[in-house]
Amino acid sequence: MPASDELVALCRSQVALLTEVGAALSIVYLSEKFGSTHDKLVPITAYPEAAATWEPEQVLALLSRSLDAASRRLPGVDSIEPQPAVLDEEAIARQQMILPLVHDEIVMGLLVTARTDRPWSPQETVEIEQIAQTIAIASVMDQRAQWAEEDLAQQRQLQARQHEIFDDLLHQFRNPLTALRTFGKLLVRRLRPEDANSEVASGIVRESDRLQELLKQFDAAIDLGTADVLPETAPAQLPGQTAPALPSSLLTGTALKLEAHEIVTVLEPLLMSAGAIAQDRQLTLCVDLPLRVPPIVADLKALREVINNLLDNALKYTPAGGTISVRAGLQYTTQQGQMQGVAIADTGPGIPAADRSHLFERHYRGVQAEGEIPGTGLGLAIARDLIQQMQGDIQVFSPAHDSGLIDLLPPSDAPGTVFIVWLPEQPYSVAAIQMNKSQ
């Protein structure tokens, strides 16, 4: 982990102190990995600056050669006084100091310093040892600070991901709640007041209204925390680690499982709910389902979430008296194989050209943000994410006639919108084998 600018500045100040008391060479090395005795040493600062490019082995060899050269200049063995030569050699050795940077028994690097004119005095030696200890403690604090920052960054990344998942879950919770409330209202209308079940139906509507009020409070609480949760910059990661991620399968309750499904089986329960809501909102729901088409390859729960979001948008933004059409069995061929599509169209106000390029961004609502219809801008983002995980695609056309499906909607003055969900068909041979096994 690289040293921070603050640690480098502190090391430079300590080297400057050594230079002031006569050091001709001073280098601070830090280990790339604390506590490792065999890890590479990286020079943090040096005097002279050119010494920072020397390898530690070169510095040690240079100091050794300096000692050998000085020893050769001492009187030889034939001298009358050999003892001073030994003393001078020891004095020269005291001109050089190589101190490990150690704190709490953790080795963090080396401090190398040397004089050329005189040995270090005992007092100076103590001061150099204190300098080494200062650098060691500062290095530990620097690393701990960086680890704390990265840990905080990962926590914020996790919280941001949790925030997104929570947003998605709340958004998806609204769709079945709306359907439940609508079914309850239809029951209330159809049951006579004296019917014993009338009170039960009224209770369903009442509690559904309560849940919708609670959802609004959830939204308000999320909005309050958004600024604090989301990081301003991309969070860092510790070496060799990845930030924990929450699976997008939380929306479906299980990991996505791509299997063959009949598109009619996927759509039937969704269209039942959509029909009830359309009736309640004075809308016409037109359905065109083929009698027989090859199965598509998808995750059943995920695909229902996708279709449900698109139906919810059509029901929400189409004014009373409008029409919503659903057509399955569309097909086209790609290099990868046959694709099958489901079109969901409406006679709503359409989507401005400026909004279409941002349509699948999270929390983007475009012109709808200025209207009175509430929303989170998450439905289409969730739909595209799930479809892409199933190797599919979503197309959007607005005005609706740009889709080329001329007879999909009745004539209307409104521009309208068409969404087409494309998913791979299961190859015929494989589908036939599976169908034969099931018989």
C-alpha distance (Angstrom), angle and dihedral (degrees) to the residues before:
residue distance angle dihedral
M1 . . .
P2 3.83 . .
A3 3.78 120.0 .
S4 3.78 116.0 -105.4
D5 3.79 122.3 -114.2
E6 3.80 88.9 -108.5
L7 3.81 92.7 55.6
V8 3.80 91.6 47.4
A9 3.81 89.8 51.3
L10 3.82 91.0 50.9
C11 3.83 91.6 49.4
R12 3.80 90.3 50.5
S13 3.79 91.1 51.7
Q14 3.83 90.6 52.0
V15 3.80 91.9 48.4
A16 3.81 88.5 49.6
L17 3.83 89.0 55.7
L18 3.81 89.9 53.2
T19 3.79 90.9 48.8
E20 3.81 90.8 52.0
V21 3.81 90.8 57.7
G22 3.80 92.9 50.7
A23 3.81 107.5 -84.5
A24 3.80 110.5 156.7
L25 3.80 92.9 -171.3
S26 3.82 130.0 28.0
I27 3.81 127.9 164.1
V28 3.80 130.7 172.7
Y29 3.81 114.9 -154.1
L30 3.79 125.1 -170.9
S31 3.78 125.5 -165.3
E32 3.80 117.1 -118.0
K33 3.79 87.6 -133.3
F34 3.77 120.5 30.9
G35 3.78 117.0 -124.9
S36 3.81 94.9 22.3
T37 3.79 116.2 119.6
H38 3.81 93.1 -167.2
D39 3.78 100.3 45.4
K40 3.78 122.9 114.4
L41 3.80 116.8 -87.6
V42 3.79 115.2 -133.6
P43 3.84 120.4 -158.3
I44 3.80 110.2 -125.2
T45 3.80 99.2 -179.0
A46 3.80 136.0 -11.4
Y47 3.79 144.6 -174.8
P48 2.95 115.7 -115.3
E49 3.80 91.8 31.3
A50 3.82 92.3 -134.3
A51 3.80 88.9 66.6
A52 3.81 89.0 69.5
T53 3.81 88.8 74.4
W54 3.82 93.2 55.5
E55 3.75 119.9 99.9
P56 3.84 115.1 -119.5
E57 3.81 89.6 -114.1
Q58 3.81 90.1 55.5
V59 3.80 91.4 52.3
L60 3.81 92.7 49.1
A61 3.81 91.1 47.3
L62 3.80 90.4 49.4
L63 3.79 91.6 51.9
S64 3.81 90.3 47.6
R65 3.80 92.3 50.2
S66 3.79 89.9 49.0
L67 3.80 89.7 54.7
D68 3.81 92.4 47.4
A69 3.79 91.7 48.5
A70 3.78 91.5 49.6
S71 3.80 90.7 48.6
R72 3.80 90.9 53.9
R73 3.77 89.1 55.5
L74 3.83 90.7 57.6
P75 3.85 121.5 95.0
G76 3.82 113.3 -80.0
V77 3.77 129.5 -118.1
D78 3.82 91.1 -87.8
S79 3.78 90.3 65.7
I80 3.71 117.3 116.3
E81 3.83 89.9 -130.4
P82 3.84 108.9 42.2
Q83 3.85 94.7 161.6
P84 3.84 96.0 73.8
A85 3.80 89.0 56.3
V86 3.81 90.5 60.9
L87 3.77 90.3 46.6
D88 3.81 91.4 51.0
E89 3.80 90.8 49.7
E90 3.80 90.5 52.5
A91 3.79 89.7 47.4
I92 3.80 91.1 53.2
A93 3.78 89.6 50.6
R94 3.79 88.4 54.5
Q95 3.81 88.4 59.9
Q96 3.82 88.1 70.7
M97 3.79 126.6 62.5
I98 3.81 128.1 -176.4
L99 3.79 110.3 -177.4
P100 3.81 126.4 -179.7
L101 3.79 115.1 -130.4
V102 3.80 100.8 -127.2
H103 3.79 132.1 167.3
D104 3.80 125.4 168.9
E105 3.81 88.7 -6.7
I106 3.80 90.9 -58.8
V107 3.81 115.6 126.7
M108 3.78 111.2 -141.9
G109 3.79 103.6 168.4
L110 3.79 145.9 -62.5
L111 3.78 138.9 -72.9
V112 3.81 112.9 -150.1
T113 3.81 120.1 -172.7
A114 3.81 134.2 159.9
R115 3.79 143.5 175.6
T116 3.79 127.1 -149.8
D117 3.80 100.9 -160.4
R118 3.82 108.0 43.5
P119 3.80 143.2 1.1
W120 3.77 123.3 -95.5
S121 3.77 111.6 -98.1
P122 3.83 119.5 -126.2
Q123 3.80 90.0 -105.6
E124 3.81 91.3 50.0
T125 3.80 89.8 48.2
V126 3.80 90.0 56.0
E127 3.80 90.3 49.0
I128 3.83 91.8 49.9
E129 3.79 89.7 50.6
Q130 3.81 88.4 52.2
I131 3.81 89.7 50.5
A132 3.81 89.4 52.0
Q133 3.80 90.2 49.3
T134 3.82 90.7 48.9
I135 3.80 91.3 52.8
A136 3.81 91.1 46.1
I137 3.81 93.4 52.1
A138 3.80 91.4 44.4
S139 3.82 90.1 51.0
V140 3.79 91.5 52.4
M141 3.80 91.7 48.5
D142 3.80 90.9 46.9
Q143 3.79 92.8 52.2
R144 3.78 92.6 45.3
A145 3.80 89.9 50.6
Q146 3.81 91.5 50.7
W147 3.79 91.7 47.3
A148 3.80 89.7 49.5
E149 3.82 91.2 50.1
E150 3.79 92.2 49.3
D151 3.78 91.6 45.8
L152 3.80 88.9 51.6
A153 3.81 90.2 47.7
Q154 3.79 90.8 52.4
Q155 3.79 91.2 47.3
R156 3.80 90.2 51.6
Q157 3.79 89.8 47.9
L158 3.79 90.1 51.8
Q159 3.80 91.5 46.7
A160 3.80 90.7 49.3
R161 3.80 90.0 51.7
Q162 3.80 90.7 46.8
H163 3.80 88.2 49.6
E164 3.81 90.9 54.1
I165 3.79 92.8 47.4
F166 3.80 91.1 48.2
D167 3.80 89.6 50.2
D168 3.80 90.4 50.7
L169 3.79 94.0 47.7
L170 3.80 92.3 49.9
H171 3.79 90.6 48.2
Q172 3.78 93.0 50.6
F173 3.81 90.8 45.1
R174 3.80 89.9 62.5
N175 3.80 95.1 62.8
P176 3.83 98.9 60.2
L177 3.80 89.6 37.8
T178 3.80 90.5 56.0
A179 3.80 90.2 48.8
L180 3.80 91.6 47.8
R181 3.80 91.7 50.6
T182 3.80 91.3 48.2
F183 3.81 92.7 50.3
G184 3.79 88.4 50.3
K185 3.80 92.0 51.8
L186 3.80 91.2 49.2
L187 3.79 90.2 51.6
V188 3.80 91.2 50.5
R189 3.80 90.1 53.3
R190 3.79 94.4 47.8
L191 3.79 98.4 44.2
R192 3.77 121.2 77.9
P193 3.81 116.7 -122.1
E194 3.79 91.4 -114.4
D195 3.82 91.8 53.9
A196 3.80 111.4 109.6
N197 3.81 90.0 -135.5
S198 3.80 92.9 56.4
E199 3.79 91.7 81.9
V200 3.81 90.6 50.1
A201 3.82 91.6 52.3
S202 3.81 90.6 48.2
G203 3.79 88.7 51.4
I204 3.81 90.8 54.1
V205 3.81 90.5 53.5
R206 3.79 92.6 45.0
E207 3.80 95.0 50.4
S208 3.81 91.1 43.6
D209 3.79 89.0 55.8
R210 3.80 88.7 50.2
L211 3.80 91.3 52.2
Q212 3.80 90.6 50.7
E213 3.80 90.0 53.0
L214 3.80 89.6 51.2
L215 3.80 89.8 50.9
K216 3.80 89.4 56.6
Q217 3.80 89.1 53.6
F218 3.81 90.2 50.0
D219 3.81 89.2 52.9
A220 3.80 91.6 50.6
A221 3.82 91.4 49.8
I222 3.81 91.6 49.5
D223 3.81 91.8 50.2
L224 3.82 90.3 53.3
G225 3.80 92.4 55.1
T226 3.80 100.3 39.8
A227 3.81 96.5 91.4
D228 3.81 92.6 49.7
V229 3.80 97.0 44.7
L230 3.78 103.0 47.3
P231 3.84 114.7 76.4
E232 3.78 118.2 -127.5
T233 3.79 92.1 -136.9
A234 3.77 135.5 25.8
P235 3.81 107.7 -76.2
A236 3.78 119.9 -115.9
Q237 3.77 124.1 -123.5
L238 3.77 131.3 -140.6
P239 3.81 114.8 -109.7
G240 3.77 111.0 -86.6
Q241 3.79 92.9 8.8
T242 3.77 134.7 99.5
A243 3.75 124.5 -152.9
P244 3.79 112.0 -105.4
A245 3.78 111.8 -101.4
L246 3.77 129.8 -157.7
P247 3.81 115.5 -129.5
S248 3.78 116.3 -112.5
S249 3.82 85.7 -139.9
L250 3.80 86.6 84.3
L251 3.80 84.7 90.7
T252 3.79 91.5 62.0
G253 3.80 98.9 32.6
T254 3.82 93.3 -121.6
A255 3.79 139.4 48.1
L256 3.80 112.2 -76.5
K257 3.79 110.7 -88.4
L258 3.80 114.8 -165.9
E259 3.79 110.4 -148.1
A260 3.78 138.7 149.4
H261 3.81 114.4 -83.4
E262 3.78 135.2 172.7
I263 3.79 106.9 -118.1
V264 3.81 91.5 -139.0
T265 3.81 90.1 57.7
V266 3.79 89.3 52.1
L267 3.80 94.5 49.5
E268 3.81 104.3 40.6
P269 3.85 100.0 80.8
L270 3.81 91.4 41.5
L271 3.79 92.8 51.4
M272 3.79 90.5 49.6
S273 3.82 90.6 57.9
A274 3.81 92.8 40.7
G275 3.80 90.1 51.3
A276 3.79 91.7 54.1
I277 3.80 92.4 48.7
A278 3.82 91.8 45.7
Q279 3.79 90.2 52.5
D280 3.79 90.9 49.9
R281 3.81 91.0 50.6
Q282 3.81 96.0 43.6
L283 3.80 94.2 -111.0
T284 3.80 130.0 138.7
L285 3.80 117.5 -125.7
C286 3.81 115.2 -159.6
V287 3.81 118.7 -169.4
D288 3.81 128.0 -167.3
L289 3.81 112.0 -177.4
P290 3.81 121.9 170.6
L291 3.78 118.2 -123.7
R292 3.79 92.9 -131.5
V293 3.80 133.3 8.1
P294 3.81 131.3 150.2
P295 3.81 115.6 -84.8
I296 3.78 118.8 -95.3
V297 3.81 123.4 -131.8
A298 3.80 110.6 -120.5
D299 3.77 147.0 115.7
L300 3.80 106.3 -89.4
K301 3.81 97.8 -143.3
A302 3.80 94.5 41.8
L303 3.81 93.3 49.0
R304 3.79 90.9 50.1
E305 3.81 89.4 52.2
V306 3.81 89.2 52.4
I307 3.82 95.6 48.2
N308 3.79 90.9 42.8
N309 3.81 91.5 55.4
L310 3.80 92.2 50.3
L311 3.80 92.3 47.2
D312 3.79 90.1 47.5
N313 3.82 91.0 54.2
A314 3.80 91.8 48.6
L315 3.81 91.9 48.7
K316 3.78 91.9 45.4
Y317 3.81 100.3 49.2
T318 3.80 101.6 34.2
P319 3.81 109.9 94.2
A320 3.81 122.1 -129.7
G321 3.79 111.9 -74.4
G322 3.80 92.1 32.0
T323 3.79 130.3 120.5
I324 3.79 133.9 -119.8
S325 3.79 118.7 -165.1
V326 3.79 129.9 -166.1
R327 3.79 121.1 -167.8
A328 3.80 125.7 177.3
G329 3.80 131.7 -172.5
L330 3.82 99.3 57.8
Q331 3.80 111.0 151.9
Y332 3.78 142.2 -169.7
T333 3.79 134.9 163.6
T334 3.80 127.5 -120.5
Q335 3.80 132.6 177.7
Q336 3.81 87.8 -97.7
G337 3.80 93.8 52.5
Q338 3.78 143.4 -87.5
M339 3.82 119.6 -23.3
Q340 3.79 125.1 -157.9
G341 3.78 124.1 -154.5
V342 3.79 141.3 -156.7
A343 3.81 116.4 -157.1
I344 3.81 122.1 -153.8
A345 3.79 112.9 -171.6
D346 3.78 135.3 176.1
T347 3.78 140.6 -177.7
G348 3.78 92.4 -128.6
P349 3.81 128.8 130.3
G350 3.80 93.8 -76.2
I351 3.79 129.4 -133.1
P352 3.83 121.0 -75.1
A353 3.80 115.5 -120.9
A354 3.82 90.7 -118.4
D355 3.81 90.5 59.0
R356 3.79 98.9 46.4
S357 3.80 95.9 76.9
H358 3.83 90.3 54.4
L359 3.78 96.7 38.4
F360 3.81 96.9 111.1
E361 3.80 96.8 44.6
R362 3.78 116.2 115.4
H363 3.82 113.9 -98.7
Y364 3.82 92.6 2.4
R365 3.82 112.4 137.4
G366 3.80 102.6 158.9
V367 3.79 114.4 -167.8
Q368 3.81 90.2 -5.5
A369 3.80 89.0 70.8
E370 3.81 87.2 69.1
G371 3.80 93.6 51.8
E372 3.78 132.3 81.9
I373 3.82 97.1 -110.2
P374 3.82 109.1 102.0
G375 3.79 120.9 -130.9
T376 3.79 144.8 144.0
G377 3.80 102.3 -137.1
L378 3.81 90.5 -123.8
G379 3.80 105.5 104.3
L380 3.80 97.9 81.4
A381 3.81 93.3 40.2
I382 3.80 90.4 53.5
A383 3.80 91.1 45.9
R384 3.79 94.5 52.1
D385 3.81 92.7 45.5
L386 3.80 92.1 53.1
I387 3.81 93.5 43.6
Q388 3.80 92.1 51.2
Q389 3.80 89.8 51.3
M390 3.81 86.7 56.2
Q391 3.86 91.7 51.1
G392 3.78 90.8 -108.8
D393 3.80 137.6 117.7
I394 3.80 141.9 -138.8
Q395 3.79 123.9 -138.9
V396 3.79 124.9 -166.1
F397 3.81 126.8 -160.4
S398 3.78 125.1 -173.6
P399 2.99 123.4 -160.3
A400 3.79 88.7 41.8
H401 3.81 95.0 -130.4
D402 3.83 89.4 66.5
S403 3.80 87.0 76.0
G404 3.80 91.5 69.4
L405 3.82 90.5 -128.3
I406 3.78 93.1 121.6
D407 3.81 98.4 169.6
L408 3.80 95.2 44.7
L409 3.82 95.0 92.6
P410 3.80 133.1 30.5
P411 3.82 118.2 -112.0
S412 3.79 110.6 -72.6
D413 3.78 139.2 168.8
A414 3.81 90.0 -137.6
P415 3.83 118.1 89.6
G416 3.78 94.0 -127.8
T417 3.79 128.9 -167.7
V418 3.79 135.5 -114.2
F419 3.80 124.8 -158.9
I420 3.80 118.4 -170.3
V421 3.79 120.0 -164.5
W422 3.81 112.7 -156.5
L423 3.80 123.6 -162.1
P424 3.80 131.9 169.1
E425 3.77 117.6 -95.4
Q426 3.75 118.1 -129.8
P427 3.84 109.7 -108.6
Y428 3.80 110.0 -98.4
S429 3.81 96.0 -121.8
V430 3.80 92.9 52.9
A431 3.80 92.2 44.5
A432 3.80 91.7 50.5
I433 3.80 92.2 50.6
Q434 3.81 92.1 50.6
M435 3.80 92.4 46.6
N436 3.82 91.1 50.5
K437 3.80 90.8 50.6
S438 3.78 91.4 52.4
Q439 3.81 92.6 52.1
